[in-house]
Each structure stands twice: as C-alpha cells, then as structure tokens.
C-alpha cells in the first residue's frame, strides 16, 4: 500500500504554452517530515499517472513508491523526492516529440520542455525543500517519453544533470517494409551529466541497434562507463510499464547510490552467426553487489578459435571462418562463457505466418492486432504473413486496439505471449476472451478500464 500522507497532489498545474493543466504528484521520502531543515534531490518522471500505484486493478503502473521505499529503507540510495508529471494527450499533437517525427503530428516537445524547465521545476523548488542544482536533479521516461528525456535533458544541462532514458523511441520501423525513420538529433552528453540508457531484448521493433550507437558515441566523446554513462540491454524485457518498473531501480542506484563491485556476469546473445548476414552482438550483463546491473560496452573477450570468431569490446561478433568457438568474457574478477557456431550465411529476415482465432464475442468489424495488424481471413480467424528481422523478439498481447486486450476463459489478464524470429515459422494463437467484454461490465467501467 502507498502511504497517502507522503504523496502530495498539485491538481491543476498550468502549462502556459500548451494551454492546459495537469496533476503533478510528489512522493516525499520517509524522512521528509522528520527533519524540517533537510533538502533532497529530485527525480522528475513523465507520464505520472502510471508512476505510482495502479489506478484500476488491471491498469499498468511502475509502482515507483515501492522501488524508492525499498532502496531508501535498505540504505542503497539517499532519500529523494519523486515528481510524477501527468501526461496530457493533445489532439493532433504530441508533447514528447521535438522537431523530428515519423508521424504527421504537431511536435509540441519544445512547449512541454518550456513547461518542465521554466514553470514546473521552479514551482517544485519553491514549494518543496529540494536541492535544485542539476547534479541533484534527474529526469526519467520511457518510449516516447524516453525520447523526450533525451531531448529535454541534453538541451537543458543546467536543469537536469541525470537522465534515465528507458527504451527510447529513437527510430520508427515500418513493420511491413522495415524502413527506418530517425526521430532524434545527436547531442553530446554534457560534461557534468550522467546518463542511463537501456532497451529490452523483447521489445520488437524497439531495438538495441537503435540505442547502442548513442551510448557508444558518448563513450568516444569522453563519457566514462560506470561514472557518467551506464547502458543496459535487459534480457527478456518487453516494451511495457511492467518491465520498466522492474528495472527502474537501476538508474536510481546509478544516480543516487554508491559504488559496488561486480559479482556476476552472464553472456546473452546468439548461438549461431553467419559469415554473411545480419550483424550480431553478445551482451555481457554485469551485476554488482548492490543489485546494480549494466551491459559492458568495453569488455574483454577471448575465444579459443580466433580463426573462426573474434569479439569486439562492445560485444560485436566478428566471424572469420566456419566452425565453433568458445568465448570467455572477463571483468574485474568475474567471467562468463558462451559457445557460438559460425555458418556460411544467415538471411537478414525470416518469414513468419501468424494466425489468431478469436472468441464469438468479437465484433464483425473488429481490427485485431498481434503487435501488427492482422487481416480477417475466415470466420473468427485473423492472420498475416510478415518478414521480420532475424533475431527479433516481441512480447505482446493480442488486442482489438489500445487497452482492449485478450484474457483467459475467466476474463482475467494473461501473461505476454512471446514470438522470436529465429527461423521461418508459422504460429497460431487462440484468444479465449476480451477483457473489456466481460459480462456484467457497465459502459462506465469499460471506459475507465476497470476489468
């Protein structure tokens, strides 16, 4: 349970250039009321309505209060304030996009930036006992809000010294043509800024290959790994509030915690790579004693068959000849091993055929999605055939649009399905129910997402 006495609501904070108001909720750390002289660092978080406790039983939420209470209570980080900023959708526009967008919308990012930097932060610093300097101020967001964190943070180093950029929407990939549209400009990390940058391995067209080059550029420009930059490719993580909330403690440890030595390393990555074919990488995930984890972009790899395979410090596999090689990774007393086979050729894409059988309650004109839209191909049957990048993994629900997800026979939420594009394949799914069509739900409950 969240302690309501430690959540302060500012219900109608005005954004002058956007012409709207929004709720801002402020989490106060346990010691805030005990010591009236103490001042605290601040973490600003986009999409504040999803930051704390879920507002309905099945609604997604990061539950940041749990992460903060746990980290503060165990002494792993110092006490901080969390400012959860409600996201306000705007018809025909998007406040998370700056001047580059793959979509025909008005980019309102600079107006939202003005609100955060010129209006909200001064208000928070006046009303609460903050440490207002940039080294004590962090900004966090995911997906499009991760892109906003990148743009706003790097354009305003005098305001935000710590940037948590989770699964950023840097590149839009057309799922049918695989054409890529870049949605960001390249910025240097400020000399006094720290950045956390990550991506999950099961996020579909949100891919590590779009994010890793940004981290590598910052390393080349002088940001030291572990001091000013931390990067993670989170194995098995989806593009979801559930998974962002599960790893949100990691940037908090990086910004507000102490140092800790590596205790374990695990190599994730493909078992097979082609002399011809797509680029492939190993991902050495290092876990430290305090629970902090990162992907090593400056690793030390050795193979027992350098004539077959070598590995670059950033994990890129460099095939030299057909055969098998054993890889060893080492860092500060920890090591991990991986075996990889080199073949002549692997295709860039694989063909995947998807079918989904839906329940009788499905509307005749329903649009059905399994991450991509499926065409109606028969009675209560939808499907598509699509070429996917080799190695891509997607965790997803079958839906009839945003928030209208599948459920089990008892109309309960189900875990994500997983599709991995490791070879040509056909998959068939059975949808047992739609959560929003549970018998007995009122129209108001459906509208509010209470199911």
C-alpha positions as CSV (number, residue, x, y, z in Angstrom):
1,X,0.0,0.0,0.0
2,X,1.1,3.5,-0.7
3,X,1.2,5.9,2.2
4,X,-1.1,8.8,1.2
5,X,0.5,11.1,3.8
6,X,3.7,11.0,1.7
7,X,2.0,11.8,-1.7
8,X,1.2,15.4,-2.3
9,X,-1.1,16.3,-5.2
10,X,-0.8,19.5,-7.1
11,X,-4.0,19.1,-9.1
12,X,-4.0,21.9,-11.7
13,X,-0.5,22.9,-12.7
14,X,-0.7,25.2,-15.7
15,X,1.4,24.7,-18.8
16,X,1.2,28.2,-20.5
17,X,2.4,27.3,-24.0
18,X,0.4,24.1,-24.1
19,X,-2.7,25.8,-22.8
20,X,-3.7,23.0,-20.4
21,X,-3.4,22.0,-16.8
22,X,-2.4,18.7,-15.3
23,X,-2.0,16.9,-12.0
24,X,1.5,16.6,-10.5
25,X,2.0,14.2,-7.7
26,X,5.0,14.4,-5.4
27,X,6.4,11.5,-3.5
28,X,8.0,12.5,-0.2
29,X,10.7,10.3,1.3
30,X,10.3,8.8,4.8
31,X,12.5,11.4,6.4
32,X,10.9,14.5,4.8
33,X,8.6,15.2,7.7
34,X,11.1,14.4,10.4
35,X,13.8,16.9,9.5
36,X,12.4,20.3,8.5
37,X,15.9,21.5,7.6
38,X,16.9,18.7,5.2
39,X,16.9,19.2,1.4
40,X,16.6,16.5,-1.2
41,X,17.5,15.5,-4.7
42,X,14.5,15.3,-7.1
43,X,13.6,12.8,-9.8
44,X,11.1,14.1,-12.4
45,X,9.1,11.4,-14.2
46,X,6.9,11.7,-17.3
47,X,3.5,10.0,-17.6
48,X,3.0,10.5,-13.9
49,X,-0.4,8.8,-13.9
50,X,1.5,5.5,-14.3
51,X,4.4,6.2,-12.0
52,X,2.9,5.2,-8.6
53,X,0.1,2.8,-7.6
54,X,-2.2,1.4,-10.4
55,X,-5.4,3.4,-10.6
56,X,-7.5,0.3,-11.5
57,X,-6.9,-3.4,-10.6
58,X,-5.6,-4.3,-14.1
59,X,-4.0,-0.9,-15.0
60,X,-0.3,-0.8,-15.7
61,X,2.0,1.1,-13.3
62,X,5.6,1.4,-12.4
63,X,4.9,1.4,-8.6
64,X,7.9,3.7,-8.1
65,X,7.0,4.3,-4.4
66,X,7.8,0.6,-3.8
67,X,11.2,0.9,-5.5
68,X,12.0,4.1,-3.7
69,X,10.9,2.8,-0.3
70,X,12.9,-0.3,-0.7
71,X,16.1,1.4,-1.9
72,X,15.9,4.1,0.7
73,X,15.0,1.7,3.5
74,X,17.9,-0.6,2.7
75,X,20.3,2.3,2.6
76,X,21.2,1.7,-1.1
77,X,20.3,5.3,-2.2
78,X,19.9,8.6,-0.5
79,X,16.4,9.9,0.2
80,X,14.9,11.7,-2.9
81,X,11.6,13.3,-4.0
82,X,9.8,12.0,-7.0
83,X,7.7,14.4,-9.1
84,X,5.2,12.4,-11.2
85,X,4.1,14.7,-14.1
86,X,0.8,13.7,-15.7
87,X,0.8,13.3,-19.5
88,X,-1.9,15.2,-21.3
89,X,-2.7,14.0,-24.8
90,X,-3.3,16.7,-27.3
91,X,-5.5,16.2,-30.4
92,X,-3.2,16.2,-33.5
93,X,-0.1,16.7,-31.5
94,X,2.4,15.0,-29.2
95,X,4.2,16.8,-26.3
96,X,7.0,14.2,-26.3
97,X,8.2,14.8,-29.9
98,X,10.5,17.7,-30.8
99,X,11.1,18.7,-34.4
100,X,11.7,15.2,-35.8
101,X,8.8,12.8,-36.1
102,X,7.9,9.8,-38.2
103,X,4.2,10.7,-37.8
104,X,2.1,13.6,-39.3
105,X,1.5,15.3,-35.9
106,X,2.4,18.6,-34.4
107,X,5.6,18.3,-32.4
108,X,4.9,20.0,-29.1
109,X,8.1,18.9,-27.4
110,X,9.6,22.4,-27.1
111,X,6.4,23.7,-25.4
112,X,6.4,20.7,-23.0
113,X,10.2,21.4,-22.4
114,X,9.3,25.0,-21.5
115,X,6.7,23.8,-19.0
116,X,9.1,21.4,-17.3
117,X,12.2,23.7,-17.2
118,X,10.6,27.2,-16.9
119,X,7.4,26.5,-15.0
120,X,7.3,23.2,-13.1
121,X,10.8,22.9,-11.8
122,X,10.8,26.5,-10.3
123,X,7.4,25.7,-8.7
124,X,8.7,22.5,-7.2
125,X,11.9,24.2,-5.9
126,X,9.7,26.9,-4.3
127,X,7.2,24.7,-2.6
128,X,9.4,21.8,-1.5
129,X,12.8,21.5,0.2
130,X,14.8,20.5,-2.8
131,X,18.5,20.5,-3.8
132,X,17.9,22.5,-7.1
133,X,21.3,22.1,-8.7
134,X,21.5,19.9,-11.8
135,X,23.7,17.3,-10.2
136,X,20.8,16.6,-7.8
137,X,18.1,16.7,-10.4
138,X,17.1,13.7,-12.6
139,X,14.6,13.2,-15.5
140,X,13.2,9.8,-16.3
141,X,10.9,8.5,-19.1
142,X,10.4,5.5,-21.4
143,X,9.4,5.0,-25.1
144,X,8.3,8.4,-26.5
145,X,8.9,9.9,-23.0
146,X,12.4,8.4,-23.2
147,X,12.9,10.3,-26.4
148,X,11.6,13.4,-24.5
149,X,14.0,12.8,-21.7
150,X,16.9,12.6,-24.2
151,X,15.9,15.9,-25.9
152,X,14.9,17.9,-22.9
153,X,17.7,16.7,-20.7
154,X,20.5,17.2,-23.2
155,X,19.2,20.6,-24.3
156,X,19.0,21.8,-20.7
157,X,22.1,20.5,-18.8
158,X,21.8,23.5,-16.4
159,X,18.5,21.9,-15.2
160,X,18.9,18.2,-15.4
161,X,22.2,16.5,-14.5
162,X,20.9,12.9,-14.5
163,X,19.0,11.4,-17.4
164,X,17.2,8.0,-17.2
165,X,16.4,7.1,-20.8
166,X,14.5,3.8,-21.0
167,X,13.5,2.1,-24.3
168,X,13.6,5.4,-26.2
169,X,11.6,5.8,-29.3
170,X,14.7,6.9,-31.3
171,X,13.7,5.2,-34.6
172,X,10.3,4.2,-36.0
173,X,10.4,1.0,-38.1
174,X,7.7,0.3,-40.6
175,X,6.7,-3.3,-39.8
176,X,6.0,-4.2,-43.4
177,X,8.8,-2.5,-45.3
178,X,11.3,-2.4,-42.4
179,X,12.1,1.2,-43.5
180,X,13.6,3.2,-40.6
181,X,12.9,6.8,-39.7
182,X,15.1,8.5,-37.2
183,X,13.3,10.7,-34.6
184,X,16.3,12.4,-32.8
185,X,19.2,14.6,-33.4
186,X,22.6,13.7,-32.0
187,X,23.6,15.6,-28.9
188,X,26.7,15.4,-26.7
189,X,26.3,14.3,-23.1
190,X,27.1,17.4,-21.0
191,X,30.4,17.3,-19.2
192,X,28.7,17.2,-15.8
193,X,25.8,15.0,-16.9
194,X,25.2,11.3,-16.2
195,X,23.0,9.1,-18.4
196,X,21.3,5.8,-18.1
197,X,20.3,4.3,-21.5
198,X,18.6,1.0,-22.0
199,X,16.5,-1.3,-24.1
200,X,14.8,-4.7,-23.5
201,X,15.5,-7.7,-25.8
202,X,11.8,-8.5,-26.3
203,X,10.6,-5.0,-27.5
204,X,10.0,-5.9,-31.1
205,X,10.8,-3.0,-33.4
206,X,12.2,-1.0,-30.5
207,X,15.7,-2.5,-30.9
208,X,19.1,-2.2,-29.2
209,X,20.7,-1.5,-32.5
210,X,19.0,1.9,-32.4
211,X,20.2,2.8,-28.9
212,X,23.6,1.2,-28.6
213,X,25.2,3.7,-31.1
214,X,24.2,6.6,-28.9
215,X,25.9,5.1,-25.9
216,X,29.0,4.3,-28.0
217,X,29.2,7.8,-29.3
218,X,29.1,9.2,-25.8
219,X,31.9,6.8,-24.8
220,X,34.0,8.0,-27.8
221,X,33.4,11.6,-26.7
222,X,34.8,11.0,-23.3
223,X,31.9,9.8,-21.0
224,X,33.4,7.1,-18.8
225,X,31.4,3.9,-18.5
226,X,30.2,3.4,-14.9
227,X,30.9,7.1,-14.0
228,X,28.9,9.2,-16.4
229,X,27.3,6.5,-18.6
230,X,25.6,3.2,-17.9
231,X,23.9,1.1,-20.7
232,X,21.8,-2.0,-20.4
233,X,20.2,-4.4,-22.8
234,X,17.8,-6.1,-20.5
235,X,17.3,-9.8,-21.4
236,X,13.7,-10.8,-21.9
237,X,12.2,-7.3,-21.1
238,X,9.2,-6.1,-23.1
239,X,8.0,-2.6,-24.1
240,X,5.8,-2.3,-21.1
241,X,5.2,-0.5,-17.8
242,X,5.7,-3.8,-16.1
243,X,9.2,-4.2,-17.3
244,X,10.2,-0.6,-17.0
245,X,9.1,-0.6,-13.4
246,X,11.0,-3.8,-12.7
247,X,14.3,-2.1,-13.7
248,X,13.7,1.5,-12.6
249,X,15.8,0.9,-9.5
250,X,18.9,0.6,-11.7
251,X,19.2,4.2,-12.8
252,X,18.3,5.2,-9.3
253,X,21.3,3.3,-8.0
254,X,23.4,4.9,-10.7
255,X,22.4,8.4,-9.9
256,X,21.8,8.3,-6.1
257,X,23.6,5.2,-4.8
258,X,27.2,4.3,-4.0
259,X,29.8,2.3,-5.9
260,X,29.7,-1.5,-5.8
261,X,32.0,-4.2,-7.2
262,X,30.9,-6.6,-9.9
263,X,29.8,-10.0,-8.5
264,X,28.5,-11.8,-11.5
265,X,28.5,-11.7,-15.3
266,X,26.2,-13.5,-17.8
267,X,26.6,-13.5,-21.6
268,X,23.4,-13.3,-23.6
269,X,23.3,-13.5,-27.4
270,X,23.0,-15.7,-30.4
271,X,24.3,-19.3,-30.6
272,X,24.8,-19.0,-34.4
273,X,26.2,-16.2,-36.6
274,X,26.8,-16.1,-40.3
275,X,29.9,-15.1,-42.3
276,X,27.2,-13.4,-44.4
277,X,24.1,-12.0,-42.7
278,X,23.0,-9.5,-40.1
279,X,25.3,-8.0,-37.5
280,X,25.2,-9.9,-34.2
281,X,26.3,-9.0,-30.7
282,X,27.0,-10.6,-27.4
283,X,25.5,-8.9,-24.4
284,X,27.7,-9.3,-21.2
285,X,25.4,-8.2,-18.3
286,X,27.4,-7.5,-15.2
287,X,25.6,-7.5,-11.8
288,X,27.1,-5.7,-8.8
289,X,26.8,-6.4,-5.1
290,X,24.2,-3.7,-4.5
291,X,22.0,-5.0,-7.3
292,X,23.1,-2.6,-10.0
293,X,23.5,-4.1,-13.4
294,X,24.8,-2.9,-16.8
295,X,25.8,-4.2,-20.2
296,X,29.6,-3.9,-20.7
297,X,30.4,-1.9,-23.9
298,X,34.1,-2.0,-23.2
299,X,34.5,-5.7,-22.4
300,X,37.5,-8.0,-22.7
301,X,36.6,-11.1,-24.8
302,X,38.8,-14.0,-25.8
303,X,38.0,-17.0,-28.0
304,X,39.7,-20.4,-28.3
305,X,39.3,-20.2,-32.2
306,X,40.3,-16.7,-33.4
307,X,40.4,-18.1,-36.9
308,X,36.7,-18.8,-36.5
309,X,35.4,-16.0,-34.3
310,X,36.6,-12.8,-32.6
311,X,34.5,-10.5,-30.4
312,X,34.9,-6.7,-30.3
313,X,34.9,-4.9,-26.9
314,X,31.3,-3.8,-27.5
315,X,30.3,-7.4,-28.0
316,X,30.0,-7.4,-31.8
317,X,30.7,-10.8,-33.2
318,X,33.4,-10.9,-35.9
319,X,33.1,-14.2,-37.8
320,X,36.3,-15.3,-39.6
321,X,35.5,-18.8,-40.8
322,X,33.0,-21.6,-40.4
323,X,33.2,-23.7,-37.2
324,X,32.6,-23.4,-33.5
325,X,34.3,-21.2,-30.9
326,X,34.1,-20.8,-27.1
327,X,34.1,-17.2,-25.9
328,X,35.3,-16.0,-22.4
329,X,34.4,-12.6,-21.1
330,X,36.3,-11.2,-18.1
331,X,35.9,-8.0,-16.0
332,X,37.3,-7.2,-12.5
333,X,37.3,-10.8,-11.2
334,X,34.1,-12.0,-12.8
335,X,33.9,-14.0,-16.0
336,X,31.2,-15.6,-18.3
337,X,31.3,-18.1,-21.1
338,X,29.4,-18.6,-24.3
339,X,29.7,-21.0,-27.3
340,X,28.9,-19.8,-30.8
341,X,28.8,-21.5,-34.2
342,X,29.7,-19.7,-37.4
343,X,27.9,-20.8,-40.6
344,X,28.3,-19.6,-44.1
345,X,25.2,-17.5,-44.4
346,X,22.1,-16.4,-42.5
347,X,19.3,-14.4,-44.1
348,X,18.6,-10.8,-42.8
349,X,15.0,-11.6,-42.3
350,X,12.8,-14.6,-41.6
351,X,9.2,-15.2,-42.7
352,X,6.6,-15.6,-40.0
353,X,3.0,-16.6,-40.6
354,X,0.6,-15.7,-37.8
355,X,-3.0,-16.8,-37.2
356,X,-5.3,-15.9,-34.3
357,X,-8.6,-17.5,-33.6
358,X,-10.9,-15.1,-31.7
359,X,-14.0,-15.7,-29.5
360,X,-17.6,-15.4,-30.6
361,X,-17.9,-12.0,-28.8
362,X,-15.6,-10.4,-31.3
363,X,-17.3,-7.7,-33.3
364,X,-17.7,-8.5,-37.0
365,X,-15.8,-5.3,-38.0
366,X,-13.1,-5.6,-35.3
367,X,-9.5,-4.8,-36.0
368,X,-7.2,-7.3,-34.4
369,X,-3.5,-6.9,-33.6
370,X,-0.7,-9.2,-32.6
371,X,1.8,-6.3,-32.4
372,X,1.0,-5.9,-36.1
373,X,-2.5,-5.7,-37.6
374,X,-4.0,-9.0,-38.7
375,X,-6.4,-9.3,-41.6
376,X,-9.7,-11.2,-41.3
377,X,-9.1,-14.4,-43.2
378,X,-12.0,-16.5,-42.1
379,X,-14.9,-16.9,-39.6
380,X,-13.4,-15.7,-36.2
381,X,-9.9,-16.1,-37.8
382,X,-7.3,-13.3,-38.4
383,X,-3.8,-13.6,-39.8
384,X,-0.9,-12.2,-41.7
385,X,2.4,-13.2,-43.2
386,X,5.3,-10.9,-42.4
387,X,9.1,-10.7,-42.8
388,X,10.8,-9.9,-39.5
389,X,14.5,-9.1,-38.7
390,X,16.3,-12.2,-37.8
391,X,16.7,-12.5,-34.0
392,X,14.0,-10.0,-33.1
393,X,11.8,-11.0,-30.1
394,X,8.4,-9.5,-29.3
395,X,6.4,-9.9,-26.1
396,X,2.8,-8.9,-26.8
397,X,-0.9,-9.4,-26.2
398,X,-3.4,-9.9,-28.9
399,X,-5.7,-6.8,-28.8
400,X,-8.5,-5.0,-30.6
401,X,-6.7,-1.7,-30.1
402,X,-5.1,0.1,-27.2
403,X,-6.3,-1.2,-23.9
404,X,-8.7,-3.8,-25.3
405,X,-6.6,-6.8,-24.5
406,X,-7.2,-10.6,-24.6
407,X,-7.8,-12.5,-21.3
408,X,-8.2,-16.1,-20.2
409,X,-11.5,-18.0,-20.0
410,X,-12.4,-16.3,-16.7
411,X,-11.7,-12.8,-18.2
412,X,-8.5,-12.4,-16.2
413,X,-5.3,-10.8,-17.6
414,X,-2.8,-13.2,-19.1
415,X,1.0,-13.0,-19.4
416,X,2.6,-11.7,-22.5
417,X,2.9,-14.0,-25.5
418,X,6.4,-14.3,-27.0
419,X,7.4,-14.5,-30.6
420,X,11.1,-14.9,-31.6
421,X,12.1,-14.5,-35.3
422,X,14.9,-17.1,-35.2
423,X,13.7,-19.0,-38.3
424,X,10.9,-19.2,-40.8
425,X,7.8,-20.4,-38.9
426,X,4.0,-20.5,-38.5
427,X,2.3,-19.7,-35.2
428,X,-1.3,-20.0,-34.2
429,X,-2.9,-18.4,-31.2
430,X,-6.3,-18.9,-29.5
431,X,-7.9,-15.9,-27.9
432,X,-10.2,-17.1,-25.1
433,X,-11.8,-13.7,-24.1
434,X,-11.6,-9.9,-24.4
435,X,-11.1,-8.3,-21.0
436,X,-13.3,-5.3,-21.9
437,X,-16.2,-7.6,-23.0
438,X,-16.6,-9.4,-19.7
439,X,-20.3,-10.0,-19.0
440,X,-21.7,-7.6,-16.4
441,X,-19.3,-4.7,-17.1
442,X,-21.0,-1.3,-17.3
443,X,-20.1,1.2,-20.0
444,X,-18.5,3.4,-17.4
445,X,-16.3,0.5,-16.2
446,X,-15.3,-0.2,-19.8
447,X,-14.5,3.4,-20.4
448,X,-12.4,3.6,-17.2
449,X,-10.6,0.3,-17.9
450,X,-11.9,-1.5,-14.8
451,X,-11.9,-5.2,-15.8
